[in-house]
Amino acid sequence: MTFARISEIIHEWMGWCPNARMTKAKNSSDAGQIFPAGNPLTKNPGPSGIDGSKKPREGLYDHTQRGLVVMGAITAVIIIILASMYLFGIVWVTIFVLGIMIIVLAIFSTLTVSAGEDTLRIRFGPVGLIKKSWPLAEIASVTTVTNPWYYGWGIHWTPNGPLYNVSGFGAVEVRLLSGKTFRIGTDEPEVLRSAIEQARVKKINEK
């Protein structure tokens, strides 16, 4: 596989191209979407994940956050590996490491969070190789939190339970009725907290 082809694949996945000097400019205000109830194909024309009142609309919350630092760091490693292969030849070790880096980049490039339709869901990467879900009926409370820098990114165990994160330090901490807690990283913690609470209340009222 040529360097150009690998660049094209990475560009298709994340909007990031190792050959380019800059990423494709995208409007971050369009990153999240809230679909109004009864019309799941209608996107919210306002800022990410919110309506004019700064609160999630009733319906399905769905927002994808890009892990730009992770993407940049791994892409830099991929470029170094490709350069070494070009200068010193191809060996199986570099091919193996390159394959691992591409897989990690594909998995942890984005984190998609959705709340509604009875379930809170998270999905890493565009293809969802790693994903989890929790019934809304099992959620006891949701609070916004700020993770310390040393919690890192990816999937980690913390004193507050598992952390699922690809970028930044903002997160929501979800406590289940069983007493277990976990954290979901997000660039719009207040919006996500409100969306989960609204979806949970709606589910309770339907019973």
Sequence and secondary structure as in RCSB ss.txt:
>XXXX:A:sequence
MTFARISEIIHEWMGWCPNARMTKAKNSSDAGQIFPAGNPLTKNPGPSGIDGSKKPREGLYDHTQRGLVVMGAIT
AVIIIILASMYLFGIVWVTIFVLGIMIIVLAIFSTLTVSAGEDTLRIRFGPVGLIKKSWPLAEIASVTTVTNPWY
YGWGIHWTPNGPLYNVSGFGAVEVRLLSGKTFRIGTDEPEVLRSAIEQARVKKINEK
>XXXX:A:secstr
  HHHHHHHHHHHHS  TTSSS     GGGSEEEEETT TT   SSSTT  TTSS  SEEEEEEEE HHHHHHHH
HHHHHHHHHHHHH   HHHHHHHHHHHHHHHHHSEEEEEEETTEEEEEETTTTSEEEEEEGGGEEEEEEEE  GG
G SEEEEETTEEEEESSSSEEEEEEETTS EEEEE S HHHHHHHHHHHHHHHHHH 
